[in-house]
Amino acid sequence: MALRLYNPFLDFKFDHKTCFLTGQELQSEDERIQVFPVWMMRAFDLEERPFKMLDESISTYKQLQLPCASDTASVFADIENQVAEAMQRGYAAVKDLDEIVLFQWIAKILYGVVFNEIQAGIRQSVLSGEQMNFSQALVHKFRNLHAMLQSVIVPMEFEHKNPFSVQVLPVANAPETFSYRDEINTLIFSLRMRDFAIIATLQDNGTNAIYHEDILKKVEGHVLHPIQFEEICARYFYSAYLFNRLPEYTYMETAEKVFVEPMPLNDWTLKPIFDPWQAKTYGQVLENFWKPWGYTLFEIIKDPEHPMTFITDEQGIFKEEVNLPLMD
């Protein structure tokens, strides 16, 4: 009998009585897991920190939870332990983690945020009496993310290439640093803490990493100043916005495992995979990422052909010295 993946988007089942990953009925509403790891929330005092939702309502990190059957929760606990141990040890250990494990850890957080956003949207539609308006393109992306996250409990093989890419970079962070960002519309994630940072694109078949290949080569082998990492982050978040494909995947469910194959991103229109890069728009993104250091859009794009950068000097060589505070 073939393995079957669960699809909660068929009947939009996002209650607290059903396991978010398997669809099985829960014995109790107490069967839940935290979206953000407990060890992380405690280490950085995040539990009561506000978390802004898309509808402008405020939750807290601790309030973001997922209904989860106990056996599935124990599998996530194993992944949490692997990642927590590596993150406590630092950059080298995180870099050595299997990319699939890092993907599963990140995907649980990102999908957990999505799940809570959907629940908030459902509550809002009930209160307003209006039908929930949900983009089919987003449903497509979230459905694929949920299907791939089931690799936690279902043997799954990503054929030819991984649908995601995860970059782990060494960063000279201040000890108290915890910087988390996500963009659920484009499925991009970043985390900066301890002596490392992570950028993950979860559904682009690795194209953003190819798009930024030159800059990634420039920083290879160097420990980054936080402002340098935030610049890379801004580039990634902006290019994820410019990415104009809606990736398709085929799922072949067999008795042994589920095979996931990405479909080619090139289409009959021959349109480039990324929309044109606009210096001013990029500058606005970078201004937001550089807020701790106070740089303005005017300063950043004073020369629109060569926006401000802390990664390379005028000769295009990596800047070893950045005389700015680390900030947290």
C-alpha positions in Angstrom: 0.0 0.0 0.0 1.4 3.4 -1.0 2.3 6.0 1.6 -0.2 8.9 1.6 0.6 12.5 2.3 -1.9 14.6 4.4 -3.3 17.7 2.8 -5.1 20.1 5.3 -5.8 22.6 2.5 -8.4 20.3 0.9 -10.9 21.2 3.6 -9.0 24.0 5.3 -8.7 22.1 8.6 -6.7 24.3 11.0 -8.3 23.5 14.4 -6.8 22.4 17.7 -8.4 18.9 17.5 -6.3 17.7 14.6 -2.6 17.0 14.4 -1.3 19.7 12.0 1.1 17.3 10.3 -0.7 13.9 10.1 -4.4 14.9 10.2 -5.1 12.4 13.0 -7.6 13.3 15.7 -6.0 14.3 19.0 -6.9 12.9 22.3 -6.7 16.3 24.0 -6.2 19.9 23.0 -3.1 19.8 25.3 -1.3 17.9 22.6 0.7 20.8 21.3 4.2 21.8 20.5 5.8 25.3 20.4 6.5 26.9 17.0 9.7 28.4 18.4 12.0 26.0 20.4 11.6 26.2 24.1 15.4 26.3 24.7 15.7 29.2 22.3 12.8 31.2 23.9 14.4 30.7 27.3 17.9 31.5 26.2 16.9 34.8 24.6 14.0 35.7 26.9 11.5 35.5 24.0 8.5 33.9 25.6 6.6 37.1 26.3 8.2 39.1 23.5 5.6 40.5 21.1 5.2 38.8 17.7 3.4 40.9 15.1 0.9 39.0 12.9 0.0 39.9 9.3 -3.4 41.4 10.4 -1.5 43.8 12.7 -2.6 41.9 15.9 0.0 41.1 18.4 0.8 37.6 19.7 3.8 36.4 21.7 6.5 33.9 20.8 5.1 31.5 23.5 1.5 31.8 22.2 2.5 30.4 18.8 1.8 26.7 19.0 0.9 23.8 16.8 -1.6 20.9 17.6 0.6 17.8 17.3 0.1 14.1 18.1 2.5 12.9 20.8 4.3 10.4 18.6 4.9 13.1 15.9 5.9 15.5 18.7 8.6 13.1 19.8 10.1 13.0 16.3 10.3 16.8 16.3 11.9 16.6 19.7 14.7 14.5 18.3 15.3 17.1 15.5 15.1 19.9 18.1 17.8 18.2 20.2 20.1 17.7 17.2 19.8 21.4 16.2 19.9 22.7 19.8 23.1 20.8 20.5 24.7 22.1 17.3 23.6 25.7 17.9 25.0 25.6 21.5 28.3 24.5 20.1 28.4 27.2 17.4 29.0 27.9 13.7 31.1 24.8 12.8 28.6 22.4 14.4 25.6 24.1 12.7 27.4 24.1 9.4 28.0 20.3 9.7 24.3 19.6 10.3 22.5 17.7 7.5 20.7 20.2 5.2 17.6 18.1 5.4 17.5 18.3 9.2 18.1 22.1 9.1 15.3 22.3 6.5 12.9 20.3 8.7 13.7 22.5 11.7 13.3 25.7 9.8 10.2 24.5 7.9 8.5 23.6 11.2 9.0 27.2 12.4 7.9 28.8 9.2 4.9 26.6 8.7 4.1 27.1 12.3 3.9 30.8 11.7 1.8 30.2 8.6 -0.6 27.9 10.6 -1.1 30.6 13.3 -1.6 33.3 10.6 -4.3 31.1 8.9 -6.0 30.5 12.3 -6.0 34.3 12.9 -7.5 34.8 9.5 -10.3 32.2 10.1 -11.1 33.9 13.4 -11.3 37.3 11.7 -13.6 36.0 9.0 -15.9 34.5 11.6 -16.1 37.8 13.5 -16.6 39.8 10.3 -19.1 37.4 8.7 -17.1 37.6 5.5 -15.6 34.7 3.6 -11.8 34.3 4.1 -10.0 35.6 1.0 -7.0 33.4 0.5 -4.6 33.6 -2.5 -4.4 30.3 -4.4 -0.8 31.0 -5.1 -0.1 31.0 -1.4 -2.2 27.9 -0.8 0.0 26.2 -3.5 3.2 27.2 -1.7 2.0 26.4 1.8 0.6 23.0 0.6 4.0 22.1 -0.9 5.8 23.3 2.3 3.5 21.2 4.4 4.0 18.1 2.1 7.8 18.5 2.3 7.7 18.9 6.1 6.1 15.5 6.3 9.6 14.1 5.5 9.9 14.2 9.3 7.5 11.3 9.6 7.4 9.8 6.0 10.4 8.4 4.1 10.9 11.0 1.4 13.5 11.5 -1.3 14.0 14.8 -3.1 15.0 13.8 -6.7 17.7 15.6 -8.7 17.9 18.7 -6.4 16.6 19.9 -3.0 13.6 22.3 -3.4 15.3 24.5 -0.8 18.7 25.9 0.1 20.2 26.8 3.5 23.2 29.0 3.9 25.1 28.9 7.3 27.6 31.8 7.7 30.0 32.7 10.5 29.1 36.1 12.1 30.8 38.1 14.9 27.6 38.7 16.8 27.2 40.4 20.2 26.6 37.7 22.8 23.0 38.7 23.5 22.0 38.8 19.7 18.8 37.1 18.6 17.6 38.4 15.2 14.8 36.4 13.5 13.1 37.3 10.2 10.7 35.6 7.9 8.5 36.4 4.9 5.8 33.8 4.5 4.7 35.0 1.1 8.1 34.2 -0.4 9.0 31.5 2.1 12.4 33.0 3.2 13.8 32.7 6.7 16.8 34.2 8.5 18.2 33.8 12.0 21.3 35.4 13.5 22.6 34.4 17.0 25.7 33.3 18.8 28.6 33.1 16.2 26.5 32.2 13.1 23.6 33.2 10.9 21.3 31.2 8.6 19.4 32.2 5.5 17.0 29.7 4.0 14.9 29.8 0.9 12.3 27.1 1.1 10.8 26.8 -2.3 13.0 28.1 -5.1 15.0 25.0 -6.0 18.2 26.7 -5.0 17.9 29.6 -7.5 18.5 32.4 -5.0 21.8 30.9 -4.0 22.8 30.8 -7.7 21.6 34.4 -8.1 23.8 35.5 -5.3 26.7 33.2 -6.1 29.2 36.0 -6.6 28.6 37.6 -3.3 28.6 34.2 -1.5 32.1 33.5 -3.0 33.3 36.9 -1.8 32.4 36.2 1.8 33.5 32.5 1.8 36.1 31.8 4.5 35.5 35.1 6.3 33.8 35.9 9.6 31.2 38.6 8.8 30.4 41.7 10.7 26.6 41.7 11.5 26.1 44.6 9.1 27.7 42.5 6.3 25.4 39.6 7.0 22.3 41.9 7.1 23.4 43.2 3.7 23.4 39.7 2.3 20.1 39.1 4.0 18.6 42.2 2.3 19.8 41.0 -1.1 18.2 37.6 -0.5 14.9 39.0 0.8 14.7 41.3 -2.2 15.6 38.6 -4.8 13.0 36.3 -3.2 10.5 39.1 -3.9 11.8 39.3 -7.5 11.5 35.5 -8.0 8.6 35.3 -10.4 7.9 31.5 -10.7 5.5 29.4 -8.8 7.4 26.1 -8.5 5.6 22.9 -9.2 6.5 19.5 -7.8 5.4 16.0 -8.5 4.9 13.6 -5.6 5.1 9.9 -6.4 3.8 8.0 -3.4 5.1 4.4 -3.2 5.0 1.7 -0.5 8.7 2.5 0.5 8.9 6.3 0.2 7.6 9.4 -1.4 9.6 10.8 -4.3 9.5 14.5 -4.8 10.7 15.9 -8.1 10.9 19.7 -8.9 9.5 20.7 -12.3 11.7 22.9 -14.5 11.4 26.6 -13.7 11.9 27.7 -17.3 8.6 28.1 -19.2 7.5 28.8 -22.8 7.6 32.5 -22.3 11.4 32.5 -21.9 10.9 35.2 -19.3 13.9 35.5 -16.8 13.3 33.8 -13.5 13.9 37.0 -11.6 12.3 40.4 -12.4 14.7 43.3 -12.9 16.7 44.5 -9.9 15.7 48.1 -9.0 18.4 50.0 -7.0 15.9 52.2 -5.2 13.7 49.3 -4.1 16.7 47.3 -3.0 17.9 50.4 -1.1 14.6 50.6 0.8 15.0 46.9 1.8 18.6 47.5 2.9 17.6 50.6 4.9 15.2 48.4 6.9 17.9 45.7 7.5 20.4 48.4 8.5 18.1 50.1 10.9 20.4 49.4 14.0 23.2 51.4 12.3 20.9 54.3 11.2 21.8 54.4 7.5 19.2 56.2 5.4 17.9 55.5 1.9 19.5 58.7 0.7 23.0 57.5 1.9 22.5 54.0 0.5 21.6 55.0 -3.0 23.6 58.2 -3.3 25.1 56.5 -6.3 22.2 54.5 -7.7 24.6 52.5 -10.0 26.7 51.4 -7.0 24.5 51.3 -3.8 26.4 51.5 -0.5 28.0 48.2 0.6 30.0 46.9 3.5 30.9 43.6 1.9 33.5 44.8 -0.7 35.7 47.8 -1.2 36.1 49.9 -4.4 38.3 47.2 -5.9 35.6 44.5 -5.2 37.7 42.9 -2.5 36.1 41.7 0.8 36.3 44.3 3.6 38.1 42.6 6.5 37.6 45.6 8.8 34.3 47.2 9.5 34.6 49.9 12.2 31.0 49.8 13.4 29.4 48.5 16.6 28.2 44.9 16.4 24.7 45.8 17.7 22.2 43.0 18.7 
